[in-house]
Amino acid sequence: MATSPTITNRILIRADALNSDSPKNALTSREISVKQRDDVDFAIALSNAGQKIPASEIARICVEIFDIGARNSPAPRAVKLLFSKSSEDISDISESCDCNATIPLAAEENAFEAGPKWMRVCAFSPEGRRTTFAQGWISSEESFGDSPAIGEEIPQSFLKTEDAKGLFLQKQNDLSDLIDKESARENLGTLSESEIASAIGSACALKADASHSHSEYLEKTEAATLYAPAEATEGEIENLAAELSSLRLGGARAGRLHFDGGKLSAANWTSVVIPLPFSLAIEYEVESWDGISYEYDNEFSFFNCTNADWNVSGYPIYGFRLTKNGESTLGFTLGGCGGEGMGASRGWSGNITLPTGRHTLAVAVPAPDASGNSPASIPVYIDGENAGSLFATVGKHNASVSFQRPLVINERGVYAGGATFNEFEIALSRISIFNFDMSAESAPYTVADYAGGKPIPPKLLDPSAEKRAVLALEDSLNGAQVRDKSGGANHAAAIGDVAADFRANPATCSFRIGWTSGQSNGVYCGGSDSAQVLPANSLCKILAKSDAQIPSLKVGSASSAAQFSESFSVSQTGWSELDITTGNSASALFITPSAAVAAGANLNVILEIRSIN
């Protein structure tokens, strides 16, 4: 790992998982070149998006060198592995250490032919997951004079033409120079002219004496036992096509969240502001849409964060919702329309049928034009294909949308926030919101990317990125919380009957709650007493830290405000801990200041859960 000069050729490779360029020698900024039969040390420094990777995240680093032919060789190429070596001696990069690991290429290993070679640098996590950090061309230079010494030349022995004629058959003779033709035919399994004529005659005689019983034909009943009827074959083909569609959408590997009278609620969504354009994307799986109607307050919403019942005249409306109502109607509503006051809303709808089964749905909401006019239509994409548009009369709208209510996934009706539930089963996954138009050619993550199952790139999860994911929910449960992978950390609480293909145990979830000056009211972690964040039969640890001075806290449930603690002291400088043991029933987590807070304060809560269920 030393960086001081040595006699050995040391090549420093700084490899970034998001940089697809060929590996270079960071000490010269040139293509890597090694001389034959030299000892070489490859010093490997790994990063991801320019960030150093801690040694604890790396179990093993491997360097491989292949011969895949010339640089301009046509595909397909022949591949030959020339060198492969790993190191499990991993270090953190610091001022005194410029690499994570050093992998030596010994002189006897560096004996492959000169010319272009292909290098690959990859690393393995402690869980065994592989990531390729760099791959591309390097050069192996000829080292003249290092080849093994050549001994005395061995004289070649040649066969004279006359001698060869006596040993081999000659082409122009067409096998007529065979000495024993009968033995040759026997060796080759062939017949003479007379034997062929005799065999043909015997076969014709047998055919003439045949009784023509047609025994070589199948009876209909026999055929039915051997071959499937056409209609059954068509059904099998349809099932296979559905399975292939599921694989194409990533269904074989992606988890799902299952709702049967349940929903998700992202309580911190009220602090979000999204400029237009933006996009909504979700993958759903449903056997039947029975139970949904166009009746008011009986629609099904994939996304719902509106704050009003717009049957009430003049009530200000914020937020949006994407709703299915009726057999073939899809609707989108956007509150906060400019020029008409925040009490106005704009609605788009269209006759778009959502198929049953597993499919992706994406909606790209364009920005208002230069005059502030709302888009007359919004395109809808099912499985990556344009399925039509939602239409509305043109009106005015603000350049961004803000919210007053938590974002609810799988809502019933206008906005119940947890009080009512849909009466049909549905599975949802890859729930995402982006602050850009996914249908645009310049989009960093497109409708086709989403439909193809491509993961959201890490750079779009960075909260400082101009174009990014505002919400990217995981497809698993951590306790009673679904984590948001985006930098916004808008984690959603599970309310009602929500299950998952993958449930973490032990689990960790986090909440941020707060009070303004003078308040002393209790607040539920997860935003509602319906968020049962403490599972039954579990040992839970609360870690809490405030950003301002607050009184001691009562910690309890929906039935008792101080069930778990009468006085829980929290500081600003360190994390305070409280252990909670639950019984046979799950519980909400209710936190109340023992007195009014002197100034506005936020409380960060981390909940660690170990459950026997």
GIDAJO-V932732 format. One record per backbone hydrogen bond with DSSP energy under -1.0 kcal/mol. NH is the residue of the N-H (numbers start at 0). CO is the residue of the C=O. E is the energy in kcal/mol with one decimal. If there is no record, write none. Layout:
BEGIN
NH CO E
NH CO E
END
This chain:
BEGIN
10 40 -2.9
12 42 -3.3
14 44 -2.3
16 46 -2.0
18 15 -1.9
24 29 -2.7
25 11 -3.6
27 24 -1.6
28 24 -2.9
33 138 -2.5
35 140 -2.2
36 109 -3.7
37 34 -1.7
39 104 -2.5
40 8 -2.6
41 102 -2.7
42 10 -2.8
43 100 -3.1
44 12 -2.7
46 14 -1.9
47 50 -2.2
50 47 -1.6
52 45 -1.2
56 53 -1.6
57 54 -1.7
58 123 -3.3
59 123 -1.4
60 86 -2.3
61 121 -3.1
62 84 -2.6
63 119 -2.4
64 82 -2.6
65 117 -3.1
66 79 -2.8
72 69 -1.5
79 66 -1.6
81 64 -2.7
82 64 -1.8
84 62 -2.1
86 60 -2.4
89 87 -1.3
90 99 -2.3
93 96 -2.7
99 43 -2.8
100 43 -1.5
102 41 -2.9
104 39 -3.7
109 105 -1.7
110 108 -1.2
114 139 -2.6
116 137 -2.6
117 65 -2.6
118 135 -3.1
119 63 -2.4
120 133 -3.2
121 61 -2.3
122 130 -2.4
123 59 -2.7
124 128 -2.3
127 124 -2.3
130 122 -2.4
132 120 -2.4
133 120 -1.6
135 118 -2.1
137 116 -2.6
138 31 -2.3
139 114 -1.9
140 33 -3.2
145 142 -1.5
163 159 -2.3
164 160 -2.0
166 163 -1.2
167 163 -2.3
172 169 -1.5
173 170 -1.6
175 172 -2.1
177 174 -1.5
183 179 -1.7
184 180 -2.4
185 181 -2.0
186 182 -2.3
187 183 -2.0
188 184 -1.1
189 184 -2.2
195 191 -2.2
196 192 -1.9
197 193 -1.9
198 194 -2.0
199 195 -2.1
200 196 -1.9
201 197 -1.9
202 198 -1.9
203 199 -2.1
204 200 -1.8
205 201 -2.0
206 202 -2.0
207 203 -2.0
208 204 -1.4
216 213 -1.5
222 218 -2.3
223 219 -1.9
224 220 -1.0
226 222 -2.4
232 228 -2.0
233 229 -2.3
234 230 -1.7
235 231 -2.1
236 232 -2.2
237 233 -2.1
238 234 -2.2
239 235 -2.3
240 236 -2.3
241 237 -2.1
242 238 -2.2
243 239 -2.5
244 240 -2.3
245 241 -2.2
246 242 -2.2
247 243 -2.5
248 244 -1.9
249 246 -1.6
250 245 -3.6
252 249 -1.4
253 249 -2.5
256 427 -2.8
257 498 -2.8
258 425 -3.0
259 496 -2.0
262 494 -2.7
263 408 -1.8
264 492 -2.1
265 406 -2.9
268 265 -1.5
270 267 -1.7
271 268 -1.9
273 400 -2.6
275 398 -2.7
277 364 -1.6
278 433 -2.4
279 362 -2.5
280 431 -2.4
281 360 -2.5
282 428 -2.4
283 358 -2.6
284 426 -2.2
285 356 -1.7
291 288 -1.6
292 297 -1.0
297 294 -1.9
299 323 -2.5
300 410 -2.7
301 321 -2.1
303 407 -1.5
304 319 -2.6
311 308 -2.2
314 311 -1.5
316 341 -2.3
318 401 -1.2
320 332 -1.7
321 302 -2.1
322 330 -3.0
323 299 -3.4
324 328 -1.8
329 349 -2.3
330 322 -3.5
331 347 -3.0
332 320 -2.2
333 345 -2.7
334 318 -3.3
335 343 -1.6
339 336 -1.0
343 340 -1.8
345 333 -2.6
347 331 -3.1
348 390 -1.8
349 329 -1.7
351 349 -1.6
356 285 -3.1
358 283 -2.5
360 281 -2.9
361 380 -2.4
362 279 -2.6
363 378 -1.4
364 277 -2.8
368 372 -1.9
371 368 -2.4
373 394 -4.2
377 389 -2.2
379 387 -2.5
380 361 -2.9
381 384 -2.5
382 359 -2.0
384 381 -1.9
386 379 -2.7
389 377 -2.7
390 348 -2.7
391 375 -1.9
396 371 -1.9
397 335 -1.3
400 273 -2.6
406 265 -1.4
407 303 -2.7
408 263 -2.2
409 301 -1.0
410 300 -1.6
412 298 -2.7
425 258 -2.0
426 284 -2.5
427 256 -2.6
428 282 -2.2
431 280 -2.7
432 470 -2.3
433 278 -2.4
434 467 -2.1
439 436 -1.4
442 439 -1.5
446 437 -1.1
449 445 -2.1
450 446 -2.7
451 447 -2.2
452 449 -1.5
453 448 -2.3
459 456 -1.6
460 457 -1.6
464 461 -1.8
468 459 -3.3
469 432 -2.3
470 432 -1.8
472 430 -2.3
473 482 -2.9
476 501 -2.0
477 480 -3.4
480 477 -1.4
481 491 -3.3
484 471 -3.0
488 485 -1.6
490 488 -1.6
491 481 -2.7
492 264 -2.9
493 479 -3.0
494 262 -3.0
496 260 -1.6
497 495 -1.2
498 257 -2.5
500 255 -2.1
503 476 -2.6
506 608 -2.5
508 606 -2.1
510 604 -2.7
512 602 -2.2
514 600 -2.5
517 596 -3.2
518 515 -2.2
522 590 -2.6
524 588 -2.5
526 523 -2.0
530 527 -1.6
531 529 -1.2
532 530 -1.8
533 586 -2.7
536 582 -3.9
538 609 -3.0
539 579 -3.5
540 607 -2.5
541 577 -3.4
542 605 -2.6
543 575 -2.4
544 603 -1.9
545 570 -2.0
546 601 -1.8
552 567 -2.3
553 591 -3.4
554 564 -2.2
555 589 -3.1
556 559 -2.9
562 559 -1.4
563 554 -2.3
564 554 -1.8
567 552 -2.6
575 543 -2.7
577 541 -1.9
579 539 -3.5
581 537 -2.3
586 533 -2.7
589 555 -3.1
590 522 -2.5
591 553 -2.4
593 551 -2.7
596 518 -2.5
600 514 -2.5
602 512 -3.7
603 544 -2.9
604 510 -2.9
605 542 -3.0
606 508 -3.2
607 540 -2.7
608 506 -3.0
609 538 -2.0
611 536 -1.9
END
